[in-house]
Amino acid sequence: MEQLIQTVFQDFYPDKPIIAYTVIDIGLINSTYKIKTADAEYILQKINQIVFPNIKALLNNKIKTTCYLNANGFFTLTFIENKNGHFYSEQNQAIWQLSTYIPSLVLDRIDSDAVASQVGAYLAKFHTALLNFPVSELEYTIPDFHNTIKRFSDFKESIKKASPKRLLEAKESIAFLESNFKNIQNVASDINTGTIPLRVVHNDTKIGNMLFDQNKNILCMIDFDTIMPGSIFHDIGDTLRTGTNTATEEEKDLSKVSFDIEIYEAFMKAYVNVASSFMSEKEAKNIHLSLPLILFEQACRFLGDYLNNDSYYATTYENQNLVRAKTQIKLMDSVQSYLKTKKSIPFQYKTMKFLKGKLSLILNRK
């Protein structure tokens, strides 16, 4: 492996020897290494072409968006060209990318209102920075990645093929998803039809994909493998799916899974304070469905995989995907209760008027 890493690195820097390298094992998909030379440090990554078979689309999206952000003064990853002028190296039938190393902290959870506000404001600024990027230039690296209606349809198909034993184990979870589809069906349909605008979104906005400085200020987002056309609701919901859960998606004791309202409200206030300048009327009115939408979608994926005998997600014990589905369902149920019963949700959006095609919004804090 050491010789291969040296060979790949020399395709980018032929005359710069590696002093040392370390494996970074935080990510689950790609193989990542930190490279140290005499004058700098870098991140070298081998892209998983099983997960991302359309490698050309992935490279197209990553390079175009990061170059665009950097050119417009929005700090982000900087990928390095190899000696042939490509932003990647192909060695041993594998695709490698090299980027500059950014000294930083990586958080494992949103642990305070202050961090939640940081994340909410940053995500809105990220979306704002890409508003003028031509979304038509991006390709779908994973088709139907956030097509919630299709995910539900796939889940329904898995019920037909499941064993009686697993159907019995999943009976309550199946019933919940079937009865709650109506709560997110309209917003999911509006995304698919374009009634809710198609924008450039990251699609993997967990806290682990954000780099912070020593004072917990966000420096930038990383892991652009899934950047493609989508809805801002996907990024909002994905951030809050883990950010507002007091436990993890692996928690077997559902009494430990609860909805952190303070984290949610801090994030949403900060996001809307920035994003109100560009959100459409549909986005403004439905933004609170972002989290239920993604929780429902992920529950369908986990439960569907359980019913399909765990053919997609890696497991270490028999009912692990069922456990994962139940945590999503428990959190979704809590979020829906919050949205229904709270007499004065802190974010009520009212359309005031359209000026030059832009929606003017007011954020009422009651």
Contacts in CASP RR format, 6 or more apart in sequence:
PFRMAT RR
TARGET T0000
AUTHOR 0000-0000-0000
METHOD contacts of the structure
MODEL  1
MEQLIQTVFQDFYPDKPIIAYTVIDIGLINSTYKIKTADAEYILQKINQI
VFPNIKALLNNKIKTTCYLNANGFFTLTFIENKNGHFYSEQNQAIWQLST
YIPSLVLDRIDSDAVASQVGAYLAKFHTALLNFPVSELEYTIPDFHNTIK
RFSDFKESIKKASPKRLLEAKESIAFLESNFKNIQNVASDINTGTIPLRV
VHNDTKIGNMLFDQNKNILCMIDFDTIMPGSIFHDIGDTLRTGTNTATEE
EKDLSKVSFDIEIYEAFMKAYVNVASSFMSEKEAKNIHLSLPLILFEQAC
RFLGDYLNNDSYYATTYENQNLVRAKTQIKLMDSVQSYLKTKKSIPFQYK
TMKFLKGKLSLILNRK
2 21 0 8 1.000
4 91 0 8 1.000
4 92 0 8 1.000
5 18 0 8 1.000
5 21 0 8 1.000
5 33 0 8 1.000
5 35 0 8 1.000
5 44 0 8 1.000
6 17 0 8 1.000
6 18 0 8 1.000
7 91 0 8 1.000
8 44 0 8 1.000
8 89 0 8 1.000
8 91 0 8 1.000
8 96 0 8 1.000
8 98 0 8 1.000
9 16 0 8 1.000
9 18 0 8 1.000
9 35 0 8 1.000
9 42 0 8 1.000
9 44 0 8 1.000
9 98 0 8 1.000
10 16 0 8 1.000
11 82 0 8 1.000
11 83 0 8 1.000
11 89 0 8 1.000
11 91 0 8 1.000
11 96 0 8 1.000
12 80 0 8 1.000
12 81 0 8 1.000
12 82 0 8 1.000
12 83 0 8 1.000
12 89 0 8 1.000
12 98 0 8 1.000
13 37 0 8 1.000
14 83 0 8 1.000
16 37 0 8 1.000
16 38 0 8 1.000
16 39 0 8 1.000
17 37 0 8 1.000
17 38 0 8 1.000
18 35 0 8 1.000
18 36 0 8 1.000
18 37 0 8 1.000
19 36 0 8 1.000
19 37 0 8 1.000
19 38 0 8 1.000
20 36 0 8 1.000
21 33 0 8 1.000
21 34 0 8 1.000
21 35 0 8 1.000
21 36 0 8 1.000
21 44 0 8 1.000
22 33 0 8 1.000
22 34 0 8 1.000
23 32 0 8 1.000
23 33 0 8 1.000
24 32 0 8 1.000
24 33 0 8 1.000
24 34 0 8 1.000
24 43 0 8 1.000
25 32 0 8 1.000
26 32 0 8 1.000
26 106 0 8 1.000
26 208 0 8 1.000
29 48 0 8 1.000
29 51 0 8 1.000
29 225 0 8 1.000
30 45 0 8 1.000
30 46 0 8 1.000
30 47 0 8 1.000
30 48 0 8 1.000
30 225 0 8 1.000
31 45 0 8 1.000
31 46 0 8 1.000
31 48 0 8 1.000
32 43 0 8 1.000
32 44 0 8 1.000
32 45 0 8 1.000
32 46 0 8 1.000
33 43 0 8 1.000
33 44 0 8 1.000
33 45 0 8 1.000
34 41 0 8 1.000
34 42 0 8 1.000
34 43 0 8 1.000
34 44 0 8 1.000
34 101 0 8 1.000
35 41 0 8 1.000
35 42 0 8 1.000
35 43 0 8 1.000
35 44 0 8 1.000
35 98 0 8 1.000
35 101 0 8 1.000
40 100 0 8 1.000
40 101 0 8 1.000
41 100 0 8 1.000
41 101 0 8 1.000
42 80 0 8 1.000
42 98 0 8 1.000
42 99 0 8 1.000
42 100 0 8 1.000
42 101 0 8 1.000
43 98 0 8 1.000
43 99 0 8 1.000
43 100 0 8 1.000
43 101 0 8 1.000
44 96 0 8 1.000
44 97 0 8 1.000
44 98 0 8 1.000
45 96 0 8 1.000
45 97 0 8 1.000
45 98 0 8 1.000
45 99 0 8 1.000
46 94 0 8 1.000
46 95 0 8 1.000
46 96 0 8 1.000
47 55 0 8 1.000
47 58 0 8 1.000
47 94 0 8 1.000
47 95 0 8 1.000
47 96 0 8 1.000
47 97 0 8 1.000
47 225 0 8 1.000
49 55 0 8 1.000
49 94 0 8 1.000
49 95 0 8 1.000
52 58 0 8 1.000
52 141 0 8 1.000
52 142 0 8 1.000
52 225 0 8 1.000
54 139 0 8 1.000
54 141 0 8 1.000
54 142 0 8 1.000
55 95 0 8 1.000
56 139 0 8 1.000
57 139 0 8 1.000
57 140 0 8 1.000
57 141 0 8 1.000
58 141 0 8 1.000
58 225 0 8 1.000
59 87 0 8 1.000
59 88 0 8 1.000
59 95 0 8 1.000
59 97 0 8 1.000
60 137 0 8 1.000
60 138 0 8 1.000
60 139 0 8 1.000
61 138 0 8 1.000
61 139 0 8 1.000
61 141 0 8 1.000
61 224 0 8 1.000
61 227 0 8 1.000
61 228 0 8 1.000
62 79 0 8 1.000
62 87 0 8 1.000
62 97 0 8 1.000
62 224 0 8 1.000
62 225 0 8 1.000
62 227 0 8 1.000
63 79 0 8 1.000
63 87 0 8 1.000
64 133 0 8 1.000
64 137 0 8 1.000
64 138 0 8 1.000
65 130 0 8 1.000
65 133 0 8 1.000
65 138 0 8 1.000
65 200 0 8 1.000
65 224 0 8 1.000
65 227 0 8 1.000
66 76 0 8 1.000
66 77 0 8 1.000
66 78 0 8 1.000
66 79 0 8 1.000
66 224 0 8 1.000
68 130 0 8 1.000
68 133 0 8 1.000
69 75 0 8 1.000
69 76 0 8 1.000
69 129 0 8 1.000
69 130 0 8 1.000
70 76 0 8 1.000
70 78 0 8 1.000
72 129 0 8 1.000
74 125 0 8 1.000
74 126 0 8 1.000
74 129 0 8 1.000
75 219 0 8 1.000
75 220 0 8 1.000
76 220 0 8 1.000
76 221 0 8 1.000
77 99 0 8 1.000
77 100 0 8 1.000
77 102 0 8 1.000
77 220 0 8 1.000
77 222 0 8 1.000
77 224 0 8 1.000
78 99 0 8 1.000
78 100 0 8 1.000
79 87 0 8 1.000
79 97 0 8 1.000
79 98 0 8 1.000
79 99 0 8 1.000
80 87 0 8 1.000
80 98 0 8 1.000
80 99 0 8 1.000
80 100 0 8 1.000
81 87 0 8 1.000
82 88 0 8 1.000
82 89 0 8 1.000
82 98 0 8 1.000
87 97 0 8 1.000
88 95 0 8 1.000
88 96 0 8 1.000
88 97 0 8 1.000
89 95 0 8 1.000
89 96 0 8 1.000
89 97 0 8 1.000
89 98 0 8 1.000
90 96 0 8 1.000
102 211 0 8 1.000
102 219 0 8 1.000
102 220 0 8 1.000
104 211 0 8 1.000
104 212 0 8 1.000
104 213 0 8 1.000
104 219 0 8 1.000
105 211 0 8 1.000
105 212 0 8 1.000
105 213 0 8 1.000
105 214 0 8 1.000
105 216 0 8 1.000
106 208 0 8 1.000
106 210 0 8 1.000
106 211 0 8 1.000
106 212 0 8 1.000
107 115 0 8 1.000
107 207 0 8 1.000
107 208 0 8 1.000
107 210 0 8 1.000
107 212 0 8 1.000
107 216 0 8 1.000
108 207 0 8 1.000
108 208 0 8 1.000
109 207 0 8 1.000
109 242 0 8 1.000
109 243 0 8 1.000
110 116 0 8 1.000
110 119 0 8 1.000
110 207 0 8 1.000
110 242 0 8 1.000
110 243 0 8 1.000
110 244 0 8 1.000
110 263 0 8 1.000
110 267 0 8 1.000
113 262 0 8 1.000
113 263 0 8 1.000
113 266 0 8 1.000
114 216 0 8 1.000
114 266 0 8 1.000
115 216 0 8 1.000
116 243 0 8 1.000
116 262 0 8 1.000
116 263 0 8 1.000
116 264 0 8 1.000
116 266 0 8 1.000
116 267 0 8 1.000
116 270 0 8 1.000
117 266 0 8 1.000
117 267 0 8 1.000
117 269 0 8 1.000
117 270 0 8 1.000
118 216 0 8 1.000
118 217 0 8 1.000
118 218 0 8 1.000
118 270 0 8 1.000
119 207 0 8 1.000
119 210 0 8 1.000
119 218 0 8 1.000
119 239 0 8 1.000
119 267 0 8 1.000
119 270 0 8 1.000
120 239 0 8 1.000
120 267 0 8 1.000
120 268 0 8 1.000
120 270 0 8 1.000
120 271 0 8 1.000
120 274 0 8 1.000
121 270 0 8 1.000
121 271 0 8 1.000
121 273 0 8 1.000
121 274 0 8 1.000
122 210 0 8 1.000
122 218 0 8 1.000
122 221 0 8 1.000
123 205 0 8 1.000
123 235 0 8 1.000
123 236 0 8 1.000
123 239 0 8 1.000
123 271 0 8 1.000
124 270 0 8 1.000
124 271 0 8 1.000
124 272 0 8 1.000
124 273 0 8 1.000
124 274 0 8 1.000
124 275 0 8 1.000
125 274 0 8 1.000
126 202 0 8 1.000
126 221 0 8 1.000
127 199 0 8 1.000
127 200 0 8 1.000
127 201 0 8 1.000
127 232 0 8 1.000
127 235 0 8 1.000
127 275 0 8 1.000
127 278 0 8 1.000
128 274 0 8 1.000
128 275 0 8 1.000
128 277 0 8 1.000
128 278 0 8 1.000
130 199 0 8 1.000
130 200 0 8 1.000
131 199 0 8 1.000
131 278 0 8 1.000
133 200 0 8 1.000
135 198 0 8 1.000
135 199 0 8 1.000
135 200 0 8 1.000
135 229 0 8 1.000
138 200 0 8 1.000
138 227 0 8 1.000
138 228 0 8 1.000
138 229 0 8 1.000
139 228 0 8 1.000
140 228 0 8 1.000
140 229 0 8 1.000
141 225 0 8 1.000
141 226 0 8 1.000
141 228 0 8 1.000
142 226 0 8 1.000
142 228 0 8 1.000
144 150 0 8 1.000
144 151 0 8 1.000
145 203 0 8 1.000
145 226 0 8 1.000
145 228 0 8 1.000
146 191 0 8 1.000
146 203 0 8 1.000
146 230 0 8 1.000
146 231 0 8 1.000
146 234 0 8 1.000
146 294 0 8 1.000
146 297 0 8 1.000
147 192 0 8 1.000
148 184 0 8 1.000
148 188 0 8 1.000
148 191 0 8 1.000
148 293 0 8 1.000
148 296 0 8 1.000
148 297 0 8 1.000
148 300 0 8 1.000
149 185 0 8 1.000
149 188 0 8 1.000
149 189 0 8 1.000
149 192 0 8 1.000
151 297 0 8 1.000
151 300 0 8 1.000
151 301 0 8 1.000
152 177 0 8 1.000
152 181 0 8 1.000
152 296 0 8 1.000
152 297 0 8 1.000
152 300 0 8 1.000
154 300 0 8 1.000
154 304 0 8 1.000
155 177 0 8 1.000
155 300 0 8 1.000
155 301 0 8 1.000
155 303 0 8 1.000
155 304 0 8 1.000
155 307 0 8 1.000
158 303 0 8 1.000
158 304 0 8 1.000
158 305 0 8 1.000
158 307 0 8 1.000
158 308 0 8 1.000
159 167 0 8 1.000
159 174 0 8 1.000
159 307 0 8 1.000
161 307 0 8 1.000
161 308 0 8 1.000
162 170 0 8 1.000
162 307 0 8 1.000
162 308 0 8 1.000
163 309 0 8 1.000
166 306 0 8 1.000
166 307 0 8 1.000
166 309 0 8 1.000
166 322 0 8 1.000
167 174 0 8 1.000
167 307 0 8 1.000
169 319 0 8 1.000
169 322 0 8 1.000
170 303 0 8 1.000
170 306 0 8 1.000
170 307 0 8 1.000
170 322 0 8 1.000
170 325 0 8 1.000
173 299 0 8 1.000
173 303 0 8 1.000
173 322 0 8 1.000
173 325 0 8 1.000
173 326 0 8 1.000
173 329 0 8 1.000
174 303 0 8 1.000
176 329 0 8 1.000
176 333 0 8 1.000
177 296 0 8 1.000
177 299 0 8 1.000
177 300 0 8 1.000
177 303 0 8 1.000
177 329 0 8 1.000
180 296 0 8 1.000
180 332 0 8 1.000
180 336 0 8 1.000
181 296 0 8 1.000
183 289 0 8 1.000
183 292 0 8 1.000
183 296 0 8 1.000
183 336 0 8 1.000
184 289 0 8 1.000
184 292 0 8 1.000
184 293 0 8 1.000
184 296 0 8 1.000
187 196 0 8 1.000
187 233 0 8 1.000
187 286 0 8 1.000
187 289 0 8 1.000
187 293 0 8 1.000
188 293 0 8 1.000
189 195 0 8 1.000
190 196 0 8 1.000
190 282 0 8 1.000
190 286 0 8 1.000
191 230 0 8 1.000
191 231 0 8 1.000
191 233 0 8 1.000
195 282 0 8 1.000
196 231 0 8 1.000
196 233 0 8 1.000
196 280 0 8 1.000
196 282 0 8 1.000
196 283 0 8 1.000
196 286 0 8 1.000
197 231 0 8 1.000
197 280 0 8 1.000
197 282 0 8 1.000
197 283 0 8 1.000
198 229 0 8 1.000
198 230 0 8 1.000
198 231 0 8 1.000
199 229 0 8 1.000
199 230 0 8 1.000
199 231 0 8 1.000
199 232 0 8 1.000
200 227 0 8 1.000
200 228 0 8 1.000
200 229 0 8 1.000
200 230 0 8 1.000
201 227 0 8 1.000
201 228 0 8 1.000
201 229 0 8 1.000
201 230 0 8 1.000
201 231 0 8 1.000
201 232 0 8 1.000
201 234 0 8 1.000
201 235 0 8 1.000
202 209 0 8 1.000
202 221 0 8 1.000
202 224 0 8 1.000
202 226 0 8 1.000
202 227 0 8 1.000
202 235 0 8 1.000
203 226 0 8 1.000
203 227 0 8 1.000
203 228 0 8 1.000
203 230 0 8 1.000
203 234 0 8 1.000
203 235 0 8 1.000
203 238 0 8 1.000
204 223 0 8 1.000
204 225 0 8 1.000
204 226 0 8 1.000
204 238 0 8 1.000
205 221 0 8 1.000
205 235 0 8 1.000
205 236 0 8 1.000
205 237 0 8 1.000
205 238 0 8 1.000
205 239 0 8 1.000
206 238 0 8 1.000
206 239 0 8 1.000
206 242 0 8 1.000
207 239 0 8 1.000
207 242 0 8 1.000
207 243 0 8 1.000
209 221 0 8 1.000
209 222 0 8 1.000
209 223 0 8 1.000
210 218 0 8 1.000
210 220 0 8 1.000
210 221 0 8 1.000
210 222 0 8 1.000
211 218 0 8 1.000
211 219 0 8 1.000
211 220 0 8 1.000
211 221 0 8 1.000
211 222 0 8 1.000
212 218 0 8 1.000
212 219 0 8 1.000
213 219 0 8 1.000
231 283 0 8 1.000
232 275 0 8 1.000
232 279 0 8 1.000
232 283 0 8 1.000
232 290 0 8 1.000
233 283 0 8 1.000
233 286 0 8 1.000
233 287 0 8 1.000
233 289 0 8 1.000
233 290 0 8 1.000
233 293 0 8 1.000
233 294 0 8 1.000
234 290 0 8 1.000
234 293 0 8 1.000
234 294 0 8 1.000
236 271 0 8 1.000
236 287 0 8 1.000
236 290 0 8 1.000
236 291 0 8 1.000
237 290 0 8 1.000
237 291 0 8 1.000
237 293 0 8 1.000
237 294 0 8 1.000
237 295 0 8 1.000
238 294 0 8 1.000
239 267 0 8 1.000
240 263 0 8 1.000
240 264 0 8 1.000
240 267 0 8 1.000
240 290 0 8 1.000
240 291 0 8 1.000
240 294 0 8 1.000
241 291 0 8 1.000
241 294 0 8 1.000
241 295 0 8 1.000
241 298 0 8 1.000
241 328 0 8 1.000
241 331 0 8 1.000
242 248 0 8 1.000
242 249 0 8 1.000
243 260 0 8 1.000
243 263 0 8 1.000
243 267 0 8 1.000
244 259 0 8 1.000
244 260 0 8 1.000
244 261 0 8 1.000
244 263 0 8 1.000
244 264 0 8 1.000
244 267 0 8 1.000
244 291 0 8 1.000
244 331 0 8 1.000
244 335 0 8 1.000
245 257 0 8 1.000
245 258 0 8 1.000
245 259 0 8 1.000
245 260 0 8 1.000
245 327 0 8 1.000
245 331 0 8 1.000
246 256 0 8 1.000
246 257 0 8 1.000
246 258 0 8 1.000
246 259 0 8 1.000
246 260 0 8 1.000
247 253 0 8 1.000
247 256 0 8 1.000
247 257 0 8 1.000
247 258 0 8 1.000
247 327 0 8 1.000
248 327 0 8 1.000
249 302 0 8 1.000
249 324 0 8 1.000
249 327 0 8 1.000
249 328 0 8 1.000
250 320 0 8 1.000
250 323 0 8 1.000
250 324 0 8 1.000
250 327 0 8 1.000
251 257 0 8 1.000
251 323 0 8 1.000
251 327 0 8 1.000
252 323 0 8 1.000
254 326 0 8 1.000
254 327 0 8 1.000
254 330 0 8 1.000
257 327 0 8 1.000
257 330 0 8 1.000
257 331 0 8 1.000
257 334 0 8 1.000
258 331 0 8 1.000
258 334 0 8 1.000
259 331 0 8 1.000
259 334 0 8 1.000
259 335 0 8 1.000
259 338 0 8 1.000
261 338 0 8 1.000
264 291 0 8 1.000
264 335 0 8 1.000
264 338 0 8 1.000
265 346 0 8 1.000
265 347 0 8 1.000
268 287 0 8 1.000
268 288 0 8 1.000
268 346 0 8 1.000
268 347 0 8 1.000
269 346 0 8 1.000
269 347 0 8 1.000
269 363 0 8 1.000
272 279 0 8 1.000
272 287 0 8 1.000
272 347 0 8 1.000
272 349 0 8 1.000
272 363 0 8 1.000
273 363 0 8 1.000
276 284 0 8 1.000
276 361 0 8 1.000
276 363 0 8 1.000
277 358 0 8 1.000
278 358 0 8 1.000
279 287 0 8 1.000
279 359 0 8 1.000
279 361 0 8 1.000
280 359 0 8 1.000
281 351 0 8 1.000
281 359 0 8 1.000
284 349 0 8 1.000
284 351 0 8 1.000
284 359 0 8 1.000
284 361 0 8 1.000
285 349 0 8 1.000
285 351 0 8 1.000
287 347 0 8 1.000
287 349 0 8 1.000
288 339 0 8 1.000
288 345 0 8 1.000
288 347 0 8 1.000
291 332 0 8 1.000
291 335 0 8 1.000
292 332 0 8 1.000
292 335 0 8 1.000
292 336 0 8 1.000
292 339 0 8 1.000
295 328 0 8 1.000
295 329 0 8 1.000
295 331 0 8 1.000
295 332 0 8 1.000
295 335 0 8 1.000
296 328 0 8 1.000
296 332 0 8 1.000
298 328 0 8 1.000
299 325 0 8 1.000
299 328 0 8 1.000
299 329 0 8 1.000
299 332 0 8 1.000
301 312 0 8 1.000
301 313 0 8 1.000
302 313 0 8 1.000
302 321 0 8 1.000
302 322 0 8 1.000
302 324 0 8 1.000
302 325 0 8 1.000
302 328 0 8 1.000
303 321 0 8 1.000
303 322 0 8 1.000
303 325 0 8 1.000
304 321 0 8 1.000
304 325 0 8 1.000
305 311 0 8 1.000
305 312 0 8 1.000
305 313 0 8 1.000
305 321 0 8 1.000
306 319 0 8 1.000
306 321 0 8 1.000
306 322 0 8 1.000
306 325 0 8 1.000
310 320 0 8 1.000
310 321 0 8 1.000
313 320 0 8 1.000
313 321 0 8 1.000
313 324 0 8 1.000
315 321 0 8 1.000
339 345 0 8 1.000
344 366 0 8 1.000
346 365 0 8 1.000
346 366 0 8 1.000
347 363 0 8 1.000
348 363 0 8 1.000
348 364 0 8 1.000
348 366 0 8 1.000
349 361 0 8 1.000
349 362 0 8 1.000
349 363 0 8 1.000
349 364 0 8 1.000
350 361 0 8 1.000
350 362 0 8 1.000
350 364 0 8 1.000
351 359 0 8 1.000
351 360 0 8 1.000
351 361 0 8 1.000
352 360 0 8 1.000
352 361 0 8 1.000
352 362 0 8 1.000
353 360 0 8 1.000
354 360 0 8 1.000
END
